[in-house]
Amino acid sequence: MTIKQLYQKHINKLDQNKFIYAIKVAYDLLSDKEQRIYQLGFEAGFKESEKSKNPLIEYVPPIHTKVKNNPNIFEDTCKVVCNYFKISMTEILGRSRQQYIIIPKSMIINLMRELTHNSLPTIGHKLGLDHTTILFHVNSKANMQGLWKQDRNFSVFNELKHQLTDVSH
C-alpha cells in the first residue's frame, strides 16, 4: 500500500469515535493548503516511523467503560476526588478559593470535561461556578499553566480518571 493510500485510509477513519470525529470536523474546516500541510506531515511521519521501525499509531476503538451512560457520573467523580484528597463534598461545593480546594475542583472540572458530553455551563452549574471559571481550568490543563505546571497533578488526574473508567472498579 502506498503512503498516499495509507493517508486516505487514515483520513477515512477520522470519524470512528467522538474524539476522532472532532478532529475530522476540524480537519474539514482546514483550507486546501492546510490539508496539504497535514498530508505532508503524515507522509513525513510515516517515512520516519519506517526508518525507526516504530509503527504508526493504529486506530483504537472507543473503550466502553462504566462512565458511558452513567447518570451519576458527577457524583461518582466528586466522591473519587474527595476520597483521594480527603476533603468533603461540602468543601468542594463551597466558595473557598484555598489551594487545597482549587486543585480537587480543577480535577473534577477536567474529569467531567473529558469523560462526559457536558457543556461548560452545565459543569459550572453543578459546581456552583461560572462557565468562564470552568473554561479557565480546562485551558489551564490544556496549556499546562497554573496548578497544571506540576507533573504530579497530571499523575493524580490520570490515576483518578483510571479509577472512574476502570470497568472492574
C-alpha positions as CSV (number, residue, x, y, z in Angstrom):
1,M,0.0,0.0,0.0
2,T,1.4,3.4,-0.9
3,I,1.8,6.3,1.5
4,K,-1.0,8.2,-0.3
5,Q,-3.3,5.2,0.1
6,L,-2.4,4.9,3.8
7,Y,-3.1,8.6,4.2
8,Q,-6.5,8.3,2.6
9,K,-7.3,5.3,4.9
10,H,-6.2,7.5,7.9
11,I,-8.5,10.3,6.8
12,N,-11.4,8.0,6.3
13,K,-11.1,6.7,9.9
14,L,-11.2,10.1,11.5
15,D,-14.9,9.8,12.3
16,Q,-14.9,6.4,14.1
17,N,-15.3,7.7,17.6
18,K,-16.4,11.0,19.2
19,F,-12.9,12.3,19.9
20,I,-11.6,11.4,16.4
21,Y,-14.8,12.8,14.9
22,A,-14.0,16.2,16.4
23,I,-10.6,16.0,14.7
24,K,-12.4,15.1,11.4
25,V,-14.7,18.1,11.8
26,A,-11.7,20.3,12.5
27,Y,-9.8,18.8,9.5
28,D,-12.7,19.5,7.2
29,L,-12.6,23.2,8.2
30,L,-9.0,23.5,7.1
31,S,-8.2,25.2,3.8
32,D,-6.8,23.1,0.9
33,K,-3.3,24.4,1.7
34,E,-3.7,23.5,5.4
35,Q,-5.0,20.0,4.5
36,R,-2.0,19.6,2.2
37,I,0.4,20.5,5.0
38,Y,-1.4,17.9,7.2
39,Q,-0.9,15.3,4.5
40,L,2.8,16.2,4.1
41,G,3.2,15.9,7.9
42,F,1.5,12.5,7.8
43,E,3.8,11.3,5.0
44,A,6.9,12.6,6.8
45,G,5.8,10.9,10.0
46,F,5.2,7.7,8.1
47,K,8.6,7.7,6.5
48,E,10.2,8.5,9.8
49,S,8.4,5.6,11.5
50,E,9.6,3.2,8.8
51,K,13.2,4.4,9.4
52,S,12.9,3.9,13.2
53,K,10.9,0.7,12.9
54,N,8.2,2.2,15.1
55,P,4.8,1.6,13.5
56,L,2.3,4.5,13.1
57,I,-0.3,4.5,15.8
58,E,-3.3,2.5,14.7
59,Y,-6.9,3.4,15.3
60,V,-8.0,2.2,18.7
61,P,-11.8,1.6,19.1
62,P,-13.5,3.5,21.8
63,I,-13.3,1.9,25.3
64,H,-16.6,1.1,26.8
65,T,-16.4,2.0,30.5
66,K,-18.8,2.5,33.3
67,V,-18.7,6.2,32.6
68,K,-20.8,5.7,29.4
69,N,-24.5,6.5,30.1
70,N,-23.8,6.8,33.9
71,P,-26.4,9.4,35.2
72,N,-24.4,9.6,38.5
73,I,-21.0,10.5,36.8
74,F,-20.8,13.9,38.5
75,E,-21.4,12.4,42.0
76,D,-19.1,9.5,41.3
77,T,-16.4,11.9,40.1
78,C,-16.8,14.1,43.2
79,K,-16.6,11.0,45.5
80,V,-13.5,9.7,43.9
81,V,-11.8,13.1,44.0
82,C,-12.9,13.9,47.6
83,N,-11.8,10.5,48.7
84,Y,-8.4,11.0,47.1
85,F,-7.8,14.4,48.6
86,K,-9.6,13.6,51.9
87,I,-12.0,16.5,51.7
88,S,-15.8,16.7,52.0
89,M,-18.3,17.3,49.3
90,T,-19.4,20.4,51.2
91,E,-15.9,21.8,50.7
92,I,-15.9,21.1,47.0
93,L,-19.3,22.8,46.5
94,G,-18.4,25.7,48.8
95,R,-17.0,29.1,47.7
96,S,-13.5,28.6,49.1
97,R,-10.6,29.5,46.9
98,Q,-7.9,28.0,49.0
99,Q,-5.3,25.9,47.2
100,Y,-6.3,22.7,48.9
101,I,-9.8,23.1,47.4
102,I,-8.8,24.6,44.0
103,I,-6.8,21.5,42.9
104,P,-9.6,19.0,43.5
105,K,-12.1,21.3,41.9
106,S,-9.9,21.6,38.8
107,M,-9.6,17.8,38.8
108,I,-13.4,17.4,38.9
109,I,-13.8,20.0,36.2
110,N,-11.3,18.4,33.8
111,L,-12.6,14.9,34.5
112,M,-16.1,16.0,33.8
113,R,-14.9,17.7,30.6
114,E,-13.0,14.6,29.4
115,L,-15.4,11.9,30.5
116,T,-18.8,13.4,29.6
117,H,-20.5,15.5,26.9
118,N,-21.4,18.1,29.5
119,S,-21.1,21.7,28.4
120,L,-19.0,24.2,30.4
121,P,-22.2,25.9,31.8
122,T,-23.6,22.5,32.9
123,I,-20.3,21.6,34.7
124,G,-20.2,25.1,36.2
125,H,-23.8,24.8,37.4
126,K,-23.1,21.5,39.1
127,L,-20.2,23.1,41.0
128,G,-21.8,26.4,41.6
129,L,-19.2,28.1,39.3
130,D,-19.5,30.4,36.2
131,H,-18.7,28.8,32.9
132,T,-15.7,31.1,32.4
133,T,-14.2,29.6,35.6
134,I,-14.7,26.2,34.1
135,L,-13.1,27.4,30.8
136,F,-10.1,28.8,32.8
137,H,-9.5,25.4,34.4
138,V,-9.9,23.5,31.2
139,N,-7.5,25.9,29.4
140,S,-5.0,25.8,32.3
141,K,-4.8,22.0,32.0
142,A,-4.6,22.1,28.2
143,N,-1.8,24.7,28.3
144,M,-0.1,23.3,31.4
145,Q,-0.4,26.5,33.3
146,G,-1.1,27.3,37.0
147,L,-1.5,24.2,39.1
148,W,-1.2,22.1,35.9
149,K,2.5,23.1,35.6
150,Q,3.2,20.4,38.1
151,D,3.6,16.9,36.7
152,R,2.3,15.4,39.9
153,N,-1.1,16.9,39.2
154,F,-1.2,15.2,35.8
155,S,-0.3,11.9,37.5
156,V,-3.1,12.3,40.1
157,F,-5.5,13.3,37.3
158,N,-4.7,10.2,35.3
159,E,-5.0,8.0,38.4
160,L,-8.4,9.4,39.2
161,K,-9.5,9.1,35.6
162,H,-8.4,5.4,35.7
163,Q,-10.5,4.9,38.8
164,L,-13.5,6.3,37.1
165,T,-13.1,4.5,33.8
166,D,-11.9,1.1,35.2
167,V,-14.8,-1.3,34.5
168,S,-13.7,-3.6,37.3
169,H,-13.7,-0.8,39.8
